């Protein structure tokens, strides 16, 4: 197995379409952005039981044991579509384990013993923002993922337990086993600066877990994701991080998939109307998103070209993040931290920004030491953060993927919002991200970096 394949094996954020395990679940969309009680009664008369009604976006989640339900419901006056929910399957990674002024890794002198392994913070100059006095205080971030290890010493101080929830049947948002993906992304955004382990990009932001992916089976449904976005918006999220992505892409041909995509688009637009910016991963297929086939979808606010192969990366109104990584950072800390990762999707029409995602390009098995850790040198080019195991404990480890890049941008967004008092329109957050990004690659917006690699220190100057 090559270093690259080992690195990607450590990354979630690459989902694959699987046969739905919830064949009796349907996503019903109204023709308008409303779903009143009268329409709900009509749906129930057609043979459905509404388990969640989202009048904010004109969508309802419905259960029915009648195989003809979708056909009947689609004929109800006021209904745009009624389609069976789709469950997505993603890889289960096994993570590779283990003062007033700040300096960047790998020689920060910080008392958090693993901070010097977080080269991503150096790449985006997180400590420059901290030294300017901005650490994300007053900001709420929703992490739509596989849950979180709630008692982790770096997680617990910033976890909003009352707001955290799960949309995965039979699973709570607190993980004691299974996927560590949500714990890893959570820590990158907001691990507390407590003198113990790692530090998040926005270490004083408050985060809540919105579980939309199973920690045990690796599955997650459109219905869960749509509900999760709306829930996050309604519970005060300023930033929504979705390190999700369909491995190999979704089928671009079917109307059913298009309607599920449109329900997600409505949810993102609603979140935006509630001043929540949605940050997503670009996907790990190494694909040129500018030249993938797409389909036109029309809704109440006009038509848009949806590239269904890159869900949610090409939804309207999301911030899509490509992954960047060095090759040999542990060997030479001055090495370039910004090359596009070998697996990252790219495309000028899709990518908003680049951020640290990690890679395993460095050949060989020689050993390096960074801080207190000795490992094969290539491992240090992955992204280090909080993780979990089946055994209780405060674990840390490496993963790689665009899933690891998105939370770096979510953290910078939190720093920006915190500087402006904890409330800022998503359009203004995006403007600041664009104005402050380091323009890499071709001048202007390009296919690898979008508007550039985010820069936390510059961002808080606006």
C-alpha positions, 0 to 999 in steps of 0.5 A: 500500500502506498503512502497516498492510499494509506493517507486516504484510507484515514479520511472520511468525507468520501461517501458512496451511494448505497441501497437505502436501508430506510426504503419507507422514508420519503422526502416530500417537497412543496412547490413553495417554501412553506409546508402548512398543516393543510398540506400535511393533512393531505400527505397523511391522507395519501398514506404517509406519516410525517416524522418531521415537518420543515415549513422553513424550507417547504419540506417534510420527512415522511414514513410510509409502508405503501409502495405506491405512496410516492406516486400518490403524494406527488399528485397532491396539489401543492406538492413539487415532488415525493421521492424515496430517501437515499442512504449514503455509505462512507468509509470508516477510517482508522486514525493513525494514533497517538501563555499569552503569546503564541508562535507557529508550529513546529517550535511554538513552545506552547504547553499543549503538548501536541500543538507543534504537530499542527502544521495546518495552523502555521499554514493559515497563520492561526496564531497571528489571529490569536495574538491580535486578540481574536479566538472565536469567542461569542461564535457558535459552530455546528459540526454536521458529522458522525458525532463526537467523543463528548468527554475528550479533554480538548472537546468538553470545554467548548461542547454545547451539549444542550444544542447537540443532537442526532438525526441517526436513528438509534444513535446519540451524538456522543460517541464512545466507539466507531467513527472518529471523523466527527471528533477529528473535525470538531477538534480542528475547529474548536479544541480548547486551549487548555494546556493539554493536547491540541488547539482548534483554529477558534479555541474559544468558539462554542461548538455543537454536534449535529449527528447526520452520519452513523458512527457504527455503520458509516451511513447517512441519509439525505433526510438526516442531512437536510434536517441537520442543516435546518436544526443547526440554523434554528439553534443559532449556528453562525458556521455550519461545517459539513465535511461530507462528500459522495465518493465517485459522485451521485448519479446525474440522471435521475429526477429523484436524486435531483429533488433530494439535492434541491431539498438540501439546497433549500436547507442551505439557503435557509441557513444563510437567511439565518446568518449561518455560513455553510462550509463543505469539503470538495471531495477526494476523487482528484476530479476536475469539477469544471468538466463533470456533467450536471443537470439543471434544477429549477425552484422558486428562486430560479434555475441553477446548474447542479453538478450532482457528482460533487454533493454537497460541494457544488450546492449553491451558497456553500463555501467549498474547500480543496485540500492542501498539503506539504511533502516532508514537513517533518524533514524540513518545516520550511517546505511549501505547505500549500501544494494541492493534495493529490486526491483533492477535487478541483475546479474554478467553478466549484472551489472557494478556498484551499486549506490544509488537508494532508497527504501521504506523498513523501516516499520512504519509511524513515523516522522523524520526530516532531515535539514529543512524537516519533513517527514515519516522516510522511505521517506528519504531513497528515492533519493532526487532531483529536480522535477516539477509540473504543477504549475510553481516553483522550486520543489524538491522531492523523487523518487526511482529506478535504474533510480535514480542510473544511474545518480549517476554513470553518475555524477562520470564519469563526474568528472573523465572526467573533471579531465582529461581535458574534453576528455577521452576514454570510456574504460579509464573511465570504467577502472577508475570506476572499479579501484576506486569502493568500492568492496562490496558483494562477492570479485571481480565482483558479481551479486549485485554490479558488480565491486562495488559501485562507489566512486567519491573521489577515482575516481578522484585520478586516 
